[in-house]
Amino acid sequence: MDDEVARVLDRIGPRLRRLRRDAGLTLDALAERTGLSASTLSRVEHGLRRPTLDLLLPLARAHRVSLDQLIAAPATGDPRVHLTPLRRRRDSVVIPLTEHPGRVQVFKEVVGPGKAPRLVTHEGYEWLYVLSGRLRLLLGTDDRDLGPGEAVEFDTREPHWFGSADDGPVEVLHMFGPQARRA
């Protein structure tokens, strides 16, 4: 085992002990949450037992941290997110910023001028934030004009439409939650 791996593994026990104590948990309480024995947890915390993946996964879940955070592994690979823009219509480009189906979705959309209003409804809850340009939002019978830095949120079961409020493009961040969950 190389020195860097040994150092990472040696730091896991004290980190686990700190997480447990910060959460106000006893070894017995954490054992109940994870299905691991209190003695196994104690041995890992004190460096008497090397943590394995089948020990670390339930501990990460119990502490609600990622496995990377739990072990504080050194960064590897390219951290950049490579986004793929999607052309929705001739006047709109959408860039998905998250890829978690069934959870809150985040998008950046650039909407060109001239998009004709057409009210739609669907399940969900939406939050819009104007980055640049002027946004026209039709929400039921309400007609709003929003500028950069302004935000709006609404239940998407309400008839709605948005687009450019003038002759220029508008850039918008969306957060969309399924089943009418508020973003």
Secondary structure, 3 states (H helix, E strand, C coil): CCHHHHHHHHHHHHHHHHHHHHCCCCHHHHHHHHCCCHHHHHHHHCCCCCCCHHHHHHHHHHHCCCHHHHHCCCCCCCCCCCCCCEEEECCEEEEECCCCCCCCEEEEEEECCCCCCCCECCCCEEEEEEEECCEEEEECCEEEEECCCCEEEEECCCCEEEEECCCCCEEEEEEEECCCCCC
